[in-house]
C-alpha cells in the first residue's frame, strides 16, 4: 500500500453503510479517508499506522459548532494501537477548532501513542484504556463518568487479549518506572468506576498525601499488575488511604508484585466486602502472616467475607491464612516449596472446592481435612511428593468429584476414602500407575468405582495431541469455510473465466456492481506484493459476513 488509500475508499459511497472498520499495518499511509463522516460506523480500529499524524483531516462537509468539531456521529468503540506519529485528533488550526467531540463514544483504548497530548470530548464515555503516555495519564481525572478504567504507566509492557482486556507482557526487567502516582484526587474523580486496572505504578505517592483518608469508591473489581507502591516493603509504609477507598471492592487481583512478601494484613483489613482474591506471579510472596515477623500479635488475617482464594505461580509460597468464615473455593498452583496445607484448614467448614496443582514439594494433606463436611470437589494434580492421604476421609459426605492426576506416589486410598467412592459422580485417575491398576477391572477398588457415572482411569498422562486437536480442528474448519466462501465468490464474479489458471481480482467498479454499497465488517490488511499476469499489486482482505474477496489496491 502506498501513502494514500484507493479512490474507492474516498468516494463516500462504497463505505457508506459500513458498521465496523479495521485498518492495520498500513505503515506508509499518511492520511485517512473521511471515515469520521461515515453515518453508520460504530467500531473503528487502527493499528500500526506509523506515519499517520491526524485522525480527522480538513473536509468541506465537516460539521463545526463554534470552535468544536463533531465527528463520528455513531461511533461507539475507538481503538488506536501503536500509532507512533499520531499527535492530534484533527488537522485544523487550534484557534479554529479547540476540541473534537465524539458524541456517542462508549469505549476507547489508546495503546502506545506517545505523541498524543490531548483527549477528545467524550460526554458518555464509559470504558477507557491508556498505555504508555504519561501526558494522557494526567488528563484522565477530567473524565468523571467512567465505569471501567485501565491505566498502564509503562510503554509496551502490556498485551491486549481482547478489547478492553489486557495482561502483563514479558518480565519486569527492562521496564522503566514513569514516576507517575495515583493520588487521592484521582480516586475522588473516579467515583463512578466499577472496575479499575492499574499497571506499572512503582513510585510511592508524595509524603503530603500519605496521611489523607481515602475517598470511598464504587469500584467492585480491582487489578494491580506490577504495582509495588501499594504494598508495604523495605521500610516503605503502605498507603492505607488507597486501600480505605475500596470498601465496596468484591474482587481483587494482584499480579507481578515483587514487593509482596508476607500476607498483606494491613492492606486487606479495610476490604470488608471482598469476595474473590487472586494472587498471581508474585515471586517473593511467602504468605507468612506479619505477626511471625514482629512481636505484635495478629488480630485478623483475611477479609471476613472472602469466598474464593486463588494463589497461582508464587514459587515461594509456604503458608496462607485459614480463618476465613465464608471461604468456598481454594486453589493453589505452582509453588515450589509448599509442603502441606495449614492445620487450620479443617475450620473452613464452608469449603466446597479444593485444588492443589503443580506443587512438587507438597507431601501431605492435614488430618483436619476430615472436618470439611461440605467439600464437594477435591483435585490433586502434579504433586510428585504426595505419597499418602489422611485417615478419616469418610466424613467427606458431600464429596462428588475426585481427581488424582500425575501423582505417582499415590498407590492406595485410605479406608475412609474408599467408603466414599460409591457416592462420587466424577472420578479421575490419570498418570498414577499403581492407583490406576487398583481402579481397573479386576483391581482392588473396581467394585467400588465401576458404577461412578463419569469414571476416567488411565496409567498414562493425558495425550497432548487431544488438546492440540481441540485447538487445531476448529481453526482448520474455519479456514476451510473461508476458502469455500472465496471460491464461491470468485466463481460468481463477472471476471471469472472458469480456467484452472484464472484468478479474479475484485476491482472497485466490480465491487459496486456486485454490492452497490458495502455493509458489514471491513478489514484491510496489507500483504506482500504479488505478481499476477504481470500486474504488481498489494492485496487487501475484504471480510464481510460469509464472503471473502481479494481487492485491488490502486
Secondary structure, 3 states (H helix, E strand, C coil): CCCCCCHHHHCCCCCCEEEEEEEECCCCCCCCCCHHHCCCCCEEEEECCCCCCEEECCCCCCEEECCEEEECCCCCEEEEECCCCCCEEECCCCCCCCEEEECCCCEEEEECCCCCCCCCECCCCCEEEEECCHHHHCCHHHCCCCCEEEEECCCCCEEEEECCEEEECCCCCCCCCCCCCCCHHHHHHCCCCCEEEEECCCCCCCHHHCCCCCCCCCCCEEEEECCHHHCCECCECCCHHHHCCCCCCCEEEEECCCCCCECCHHHHCCCCCCCEEEEECCCCCCCECHHHHCCCCCCCCCCCCCCEEEEECCCCCCCCCCCCCCCCEEEEECCCCCCECCHHHHHCCCCCEEEEECCCCCCECCHHHHHCCCCCEEEEECCCCCCCCCCCHHHCCCCCEEEEECCCCCCCCCHHHHCCHHHCCEEEEECCHHHHHHHCCCCCCHHHHCCCCEEEEECCCCCHHHHHHHHHHHHHHHHHHHHHHHHHHHHHCCCCCCCCCCCCCECHHHHHHHCCCCEEEEEEECCCCEEECCEEECEEEEEECCEEEEEECC
